[in-house]
Amino acid sequence: RYIRERTVFREALYSLLEGRKAEKKEGSYTTYLFEKGIDKILKKVGEESTEVIIAGKADDRKETVYEIADLAYHVMVLMGISVEDVLAELASRHVIDKKVKQEKMTE
C-alpha cells in the first residue's frame, strides 16, 4: 500500500507540473517559475543544490531531506523529467556497475 501511495503521489506531482506548464494557474509558484523562464529555474536549482550541501555538511538529516525535496522539485520543473525516469537511469547504472564488477572479478 505504501509503495502504491508513493507511486500515485509521484505521478500526481509530475502531472501537476505538466499541467502548470500547459495551463498556467494564477498564483501558483510553479506557474511563476515557468513564466520567469529557464534562467530563474536554473538559479533555483543552483540555490537548492547549495542548500543541500550546507544541510549535509551540518549533518542535519531532517534539513537535508527537506532541501533534497526542494532540489528534486526544481529539477523536475527544469527538465520535465519524472522521478521514474531518474530511478530507471539509476537502476540501469546499477546493472552496468554489477556487470563491470563481475568482469573485473573474473579477470
N, CA, C and O atoms as a DFTB+ gen file, in Angstrom:
428 C
 N C O
     1  1       0.826      -1.195       0.000
     2  2       0.000       0.000       0.000
     3  2       0.869       1.256       0.000
     4  3       0.601       2.202      -0.741
     5  1       1.906       1.263       0.829
     6  2       2.796       2.421       0.923
     7  2       3.459       2.721      -0.422
     8  3       3.541       3.874      -0.845
     9  1       3.927       1.666      -1.082
    10  2       4.591       1.854      -2.375
    11  2       3.604       2.402      -3.397
    12  3       3.946       3.283      -4.186
    13  1       2.380       1.880      -3.383
    14  2       1.360       2.372      -4.310
    15  2       1.057       3.842      -4.055
    16  3       0.928       4.619      -5.001
    17  1       0.942       4.233      -2.790
    18  2       0.667       5.634      -2.460
    19  2       1.796       6.537      -2.937
    20  3       1.549       7.630      -3.447
    21  1       3.033       6.082      -2.772
    22  2       4.175       6.875      -3.239
    23  2       4.155       7.010      -4.748
    24  3       4.438       8.084      -5.279
    25  1       3.823       5.934      -5.443
    26  2       3.755       5.967      -6.902
    27  2       2.658       6.920      -7.364
    28  3       2.863       7.708      -8.288
    29  1       1.517       6.848      -6.732
    30  2       0.403       7.740      -7.076
    31  2       0.811       9.193      -6.836
    32  3       0.512      10.062      -7.655
    33  1       1.493       9.461      -5.718
    34  2       1.927      10.823      -5.424
    35  2       2.907      11.324      -6.484
    36  3       2.766      12.441      -6.980
    37  1       3.908      10.493      -6.834
    38  2       4.880      10.908      -7.844
    39  2       4.196      11.215      -9.171
    40  3       4.505      12.213      -9.821
    41  1       3.269      10.352      -9.567
    42  2       2.548      10.567     -10.818
    43  2       1.711      11.842     -10.752
    44  3       1.632      12.589     -11.728
    45  1       1.092      12.085      -9.609
    46  2       0.273      13.282      -9.439
    47  2       1.136      14.541      -9.496
    48  3       0.749      15.535     -10.112
    49  1       2.302      14.499      -8.856
    50  2       3.202      15.654      -8.883
    51  2       3.674      15.934     -10.302
    52  3       3.661      17.083     -10.744
    53  1       4.086      14.905     -11.013
    54  2       4.540      15.087     -12.384
    55  2       3.402      15.636     -13.254
    56  3       3.614      16.524     -14.078
    57  1       2.211      15.103     -13.061
    58  2       1.036      15.570     -13.797
    59  2       0.744      17.037     -13.480
    60  3       0.414      17.819     -14.373
    61  1       0.867      17.401     -12.208
    62  2       0.651      18.791     -11.796
    63  2       1.642      19.717     -12.490
    64  3       1.260      20.771     -12.999
    65  1       2.912      19.326     -12.512
    66  2       3.927      20.150     -13.163
    67  2       3.633      20.314     -14.651
    68  3       3.725      21.413     -15.198
    69  1       3.282      19.217     -15.290
    70  2       2.942      19.282     -16.711
    71  2       1.715      20.174     -16.940
    72  3       1.660      20.938     -17.903
    73  1       0.733      20.062     -16.037
    74  2      -0.464      20.886     -16.138
    75  2      -0.169      22.366     -15.981
    76  3      -0.720      23.197     -16.703
    77  1       0.706      22.693     -15.032
    78  2       1.080      24.095     -14.810
    79  2       1.835      24.667     -16.005
    80  3       1.732      25.854     -16.311
    81  1       2.586      23.812     -16.666
    82  2       3.325      24.260     -17.839
    83  2       2.369      24.544     -18.995
    84  3       2.551      25.510     -19.737
    85  1       1.354      23.700     -19.143
    86  2       0.394      23.843     -20.241
    87  2      -0.633      24.940     -19.961
    88  3      -0.905      25.780     -20.819
    89  1      -1.200      24.924     -18.747
    90  2      -2.224      25.891     -18.371
    91  2      -1.774      26.586     -17.097
    92  3      -1.917      26.052     -15.997
    93  1      -1.241      27.755     -17.258
    94  2      -0.636      28.471     -16.143
    95  2      -1.695      29.018     -15.173
    96  3      -2.440      29.946     -15.488
    97  1      -1.728      28.407     -13.988
    98  2      -2.682      28.814     -12.957
    99  2      -2.143      30.037     -12.215
   100  3      -1.019      30.024     -11.713
   101  1      -2.942      31.074     -12.154
   102  2      -2.532      32.298     -11.481
   103  2      -2.282      32.041      -9.992
   104  3      -3.056      31.353      -9.327
   105  1      -1.184      32.610      -9.485
   106  2      -0.853      32.470      -8.080
   107  2      -0.045      31.231      -7.743
   108  3       0.362      31.057      -6.595
   109  1       0.195      30.371      -8.714
   110  2       0.948      29.135      -8.499
   111  2       2.450      29.412      -8.589
   112  3       2.911      30.090      -9.507
   113  1       3.203      28.882      -7.628
   114  2       4.658      29.044      -7.651
   115  2       5.250      28.370      -8.885
   116  3       6.172      28.904      -9.500
   117  1       4.732      27.213      -9.248
   118  2       5.227      26.508     -10.433
   119  2       4.976      27.340     -11.686
   120  3       5.840      27.436     -12.558
   121  1       3.801      27.936     -11.771
   122  2       3.499      28.818     -12.902
   123  2       4.476      29.982     -12.933
   124  3       4.980      30.351     -13.994
   125  1       4.742      30.561     -11.767
   126  2       5.698      31.663     -11.648
   127  2       7.052      31.256     -12.239
   128  3       7.653      32.010     -13.005
   129  1       7.523      30.067     -11.878
   130  2       8.810      29.605     -12.390
   131  2       8.781      29.469     -13.910
   132  3       9.699      29.920     -14.595
   133  1       7.731      28.849     -14.431
   134  2       7.636      28.692     -15.888
   135  2       7.565      30.046     -16.588
   136  3       8.156      30.226     -17.652
   137  1       6.852      30.990     -16.000
   138  2       6.739      32.319     -16.613
   139  2       8.063      33.069     -16.587
   140  3       8.387      33.786     -17.534
   141  1       8.829      32.912     -15.517
   142  2      10.128      33.586     -15.408
   143  2      11.159      32.985     -16.352
   144  3      12.082      33.667     -16.796
   145  1      10.992      31.705     -16.652
   146  2      11.845      31.086     -17.648
   147  2      13.041      30.330     -17.107
   148  3      13.232      30.192     -15.899
   149  1      13.826      29.853     -18.032
   150  2      14.918      28.940     -17.738
   151  2      15.962      29.534     -16.798
   152  3      16.487      28.824     -15.939
   153  1      16.270      30.815     -16.943
   154  2      17.287      31.405     -16.080
   155  2      16.861      31.382     -14.616
   156  3      17.673      31.086     -13.740
   157  1      15.603      31.690     -14.346
   158  2      15.097      31.659     -12.966
   159  2      15.087      30.233     -12.426
   160  3      15.466      29.996     -11.280
   161  1      14.657      29.296     -13.244
   162  2      14.609      27.893     -12.817
   163  2      16.022      27.393     -12.519
   164  3      16.245      26.723     -11.511
   165  1      16.970      27.715     -13.388
   166  2      18.359      27.311     -13.163
   167  2      18.927      27.946     -11.899
   168  3      19.668      27.304     -11.155
   169  1      18.583      29.191     -11.660
   170  2      19.028      29.868     -10.437
   171  2      18.508      29.135      -9.202
   172  3      19.244      28.942      -8.234
   173  1      17.235      28.725      -9.237
   174  2      16.655      27.989      -8.109
   175  2      17.326      26.625      -7.933
   176  3      17.562      26.198      -6.802
   177  1      17.631      25.944      -9.022
   178  2      18.333      24.656      -8.924
   179  2      19.688      24.874      -8.258
   180  3      20.088      24.088      -7.400
   181  1      20.390      25.924      -8.643
   182  2      21.682      26.236      -8.028
   183  2      21.552      26.538      -6.549
   184  3      22.332      26.041      -5.737
   185  1      20.562      27.358      -6.194
   186  2      20.340      27.699      -4.785
   187  2      20.023      26.453      -3.963
   188  3      20.568      26.258      -2.877
   189  1      19.142      25.622      -4.491
   190  2      18.743      24.415      -3.754
   191  2      19.913      23.440      -3.631
   192  3      20.050      22.766      -2.610
   193  1      20.752      23.361      -4.655
   194  2      21.937      22.497      -4.582
   195  2      22.851      22.950      -3.448
   196  3      23.360      22.132      -2.682
   197  1      23.052      24.248      -3.351
   198  2      23.878      24.805      -2.285
   199  2      23.274      24.505      -0.917
   200  3      23.996      24.171       0.023
   201  1      21.958      24.622      -0.803
   202  2      21.291      24.352       0.476
   203  2      21.400      22.879       0.865
   204  3      21.494      22.559       2.050
   205  1      21.388      21.980      -0.119
   206  2      21.596      20.555       0.162
   207  2      23.007      20.355       0.723
   208  3      23.192      19.625       1.697
   209  1      23.979      20.989       0.120
   210  2      25.366      20.863       0.574
   211  2      25.518      21.381       2.006
   212  3      26.150      20.733       2.840
   213  1      24.944      22.533       2.284
   214  2      25.045      23.117       3.625
   215  2      24.388      22.219       4.666
   216  3      24.955      21.978       5.731
   217  1      23.200      21.728       4.359
   218  2      22.488      20.844       5.300
   219  2      23.256      19.539       5.493
   220  3      23.347      19.033       6.612
   221  1      23.802      18.999       4.422
   222  2      24.578      17.769       4.521
   223  2      25.836      17.970       5.343
   224  3      26.196      17.120       6.156
   225  1      26.493      19.075       5.135
   226  2      27.712      19.387       5.882
   227  2      27.406      19.554       7.372
   228  3      28.231      19.216       8.222
   229  1      26.227      20.074       7.680
   230  2      25.819      20.259       9.079
   231  2      25.383      18.944       9.713
   232  3      25.102      18.888      10.910
   233  1      25.329      17.890       8.906
   234  2      24.908      16.569       9.376
   235  2      23.506      16.619       9.985
   236  3      23.220      15.980      10.997
   237  1      22.644      17.401       9.334
   238  2      21.261      17.580       9.785
   239  2      20.353      16.808       8.834
   240  3      19.983      17.309       7.772
   241  1      20.000      15.591       9.221
   242  2      19.230      14.703       8.348
   243  2      17.895      15.325       7.935
   244  3      17.546      15.317       6.755
   245  1      17.157      15.856       8.890
   246  2      15.838      16.418       8.599
   247  2      15.948      17.564       7.586
   248  3      15.185      17.622       6.621
   249  1      16.884      18.456       7.808
   250  2      17.060      19.592       6.903
   251  2      17.578      19.128       5.541
   252  3      17.193      19.677       4.509
   253  1      18.439      18.128       5.539
   254  2      18.957      17.603       4.277
   255  2      17.836      16.997       3.441
   256  3      17.762      17.236       2.236
   257  1      16.973      16.220       4.066
   258  2      15.826      15.645       3.355
   259  2      14.945      16.760       2.798
   260  3      14.508      16.692       1.649
   261  1      14.688      17.773       3.600
   262  2      13.866      18.910       3.179
   263  2      14.474      19.581       1.944
   264  3      13.773      19.869       0.974
   265  1      15.773      19.821       1.994
   266  2      16.438      20.511       0.886
   267  2      16.547      19.630      -0.364
   268  3      16.455      20.128      -1.486
   269  1      16.742      18.337      -0.171
   270  2      16.767      17.427      -1.327
   271  2      15.396      17.419      -2.005
   272  3      15.311      17.367      -3.232
   273  1      14.333      17.469      -1.216
   274  2      12.983      17.530      -1.790
   275  2      12.818      18.810      -2.614
   276  3      12.261      18.777      -3.711
   277  1      13.304      19.937      -2.084
   278  2      13.250      21.196      -2.841
   279  2      14.042      21.095      -4.138
   280  3      13.585      21.530      -5.195
   281  1      15.232      20.515      -4.044
   282  2      16.069      20.362      -5.233
   283  2      15.391      19.470      -6.271
   284  3      15.365      19.799      -7.457
   285  1      14.849      18.352      -5.824
   286  2      14.178      17.424      -6.745
   287  2      13.016      18.111      -7.459
   288  3      12.832      17.948      -8.665
   289  1      12.240      18.875      -6.707
   290  2      11.106      19.601      -7.304
   291  2      11.602      20.557      -8.399
   292  3      11.069      20.569      -9.508
   293  1      12.618      21.349      -8.076
   294  2      13.088      22.336      -9.048
   295  2      13.737      21.676     -10.264
   296  3      13.640      22.201     -11.373
   297  1      14.394      20.537     -10.072
   298  2      14.961      19.804     -11.208
   299  2      13.825      19.268     -12.083
   300  3      13.922      19.287     -13.310
   301  1      12.758      18.793     -11.454
   302  2      11.611      18.314     -12.239
   303  2      10.997      19.450     -13.048
   304  3      10.595      19.245     -14.193
   305  1      10.921      20.638     -12.471
   306  2      10.408      21.800     -13.202
   307  2      11.345      22.119     -14.365
   308  3      10.896      22.406     -15.474
   309  1      12.628      22.066     -14.106
   310  2      13.625      22.383     -15.127
   311  2      13.551      21.447     -16.320
   312  3      13.508      21.884     -17.470
   313  1      13.537      20.172     -16.034
   314  2      13.709      19.202     -17.095
   315  2      12.427      18.550     -17.597
   316  3      12.414      17.987     -18.692
   317  1      11.362      18.615     -16.829
   318  2      10.174      17.892     -17.228
   319  2      10.417      16.393     -17.186
   320  3       9.898      15.638     -18.008
   321  1      11.216      15.978     -16.213
   322  2      11.587      14.578     -16.075
   323  2      10.894      14.017     -14.847
   324  3      10.868      14.652     -13.793
   325  1      10.339      12.836     -14.985
   326  2       9.658      12.219     -13.852
   327  2      10.660      11.516     -12.943
   328  3      11.774      11.194     -13.355
   329  1      10.252      11.287     -11.720
   330  2      11.074      10.537     -10.774
   331  2      11.333       9.137     -11.319
   332  3      12.417       8.589     -11.121
   333  1      10.354       8.556     -12.001
   334  2      10.524       7.228     -12.576
   335  2      11.657       7.212     -13.601
   336  3      12.401       6.236     -13.693
   337  1      11.786       8.301     -14.376
   338  2      12.881       8.390     -15.345
   339  2      14.232       8.323     -14.633
   340  3      15.144       7.621     -15.070
   341  1      14.342       9.054     -13.550
   342  2      15.599       9.087     -12.790
   343  2      15.863       7.728     -12.145
   344  3      16.986       7.226     -12.182
   345  1      14.827       7.135     -11.555
   346  2      15.002       5.826     -10.927
   347  2      15.397       4.762     -11.950
   348  3      16.212       3.888     -11.655
   349  1      14.827       4.834     -13.136
   350  2      15.187       3.877     -14.189
   351  2      16.650       4.053     -14.593
   352  3      17.353       3.070     -14.826
   353  1      17.100       5.284     -14.675
   354  2      18.509       5.543     -15.009
   355  2      19.426       4.988     -13.931
   356  3      20.432       4.346     -14.235
   357  1      19.084       5.232     -12.679
   358  2      19.891       4.709     -11.574
   359  2      19.915       3.179     -11.592
   360  3      20.956       2.566     -11.357
   361  1      18.766       2.574     -11.871
   362  2      18.692       1.116     -11.936
   363  2      19.577       0.584     -13.059
   364  3      20.259      -0.427     -12.886
   365  1      19.572       1.255     -14.202
   366  2      20.396       0.790     -15.325
   367  2      21.880       0.910     -14.986
   368  3      22.682       0.078     -15.410
   369  1      22.242       1.920     -14.238
   370  2      23.646       2.070     -13.827
   371  2      24.044       0.952     -12.873
   372  3      25.166       0.449     -12.931
   373  1      23.138       0.572     -12.009
   374  2      23.429      -0.497     -11.066
   375  2      23.716      -1.788     -11.824
   376  3      24.650      -2.516     -11.489
   377  1      22.924      -2.063     -12.830
   378  2      23.122      -3.273     -13.632
   379  2      24.472      -3.191     -14.341
   380  3      25.220      -4.168     -14.371
   381  1      24.777      -2.043     -14.904
   382  2      26.058      -1.870     -15.600
   383  2      27.204      -2.025     -14.603
   384  3      28.171      -2.736     -14.877
   385  1      27.103      -1.371     -13.460
   386  2      28.146      -1.472     -12.443
   387  2      28.350      -2.917     -12.009
   388  3      29.482      -3.364     -11.822
   389  1      27.257      -3.634     -11.852
   390  2      27.336      -5.024     -11.420
   391  2      28.075      -5.864     -12.468
   392  3      28.910      -6.699     -12.121
   393  1      27.765      -5.640     -13.752
   394  2      28.436      -6.370     -14.826
   395  2      29.926      -6.058     -14.840
   396  3      30.755      -6.960     -14.968
   397  1      30.261      -4.785     -14.710
   398  2      31.658      -4.372     -14.728
   399  2      32.404      -4.998     -13.557
   400  3      33.521      -5.490     -13.717
   401  1      31.787      -4.977     -12.386
   402  2      32.411      -5.573     -11.207
   403  2      32.626      -7.072     -11.406
   404  3      33.675      -7.602     -11.039
   405  1      31.638      -7.757     -11.985
   406  2      31.770      -9.192     -12.227
   407  2      32.884      -9.476     -13.212
   408  3      33.652     -10.421     -13.030
   409  1      32.979      -8.659     -14.266
   410  2      34.023      -8.848     -15.269
   411  2      35.403      -8.662     -14.642
   412  3      36.326      -9.426     -14.924
   413  1      35.540      -7.654     -13.798
   414  2      36.831      -7.382     -13.171
   415  2      37.210      -8.519     -12.220
   416  3      38.387      -8.854     -12.088
   417  1      36.216      -9.107     -11.561
   418  2      36.485     -10.170     -10.607
   419  2      36.915     -11.450     -11.313
   420  3      37.633     -12.257     -10.723
   421  1      36.496     -11.657     -12.558
   422  2      36.840     -12.883     -13.282
   423  2      38.119     -12.742     -14.094
   424  3      38.608     -13.728     -14.645
   425  1      38.662     -11.548     -14.178
   426  2      39.911     -11.341     -14.951
   427  2      41.109     -11.891     -14.225
   428  3      42.230     -11.803     -14.728
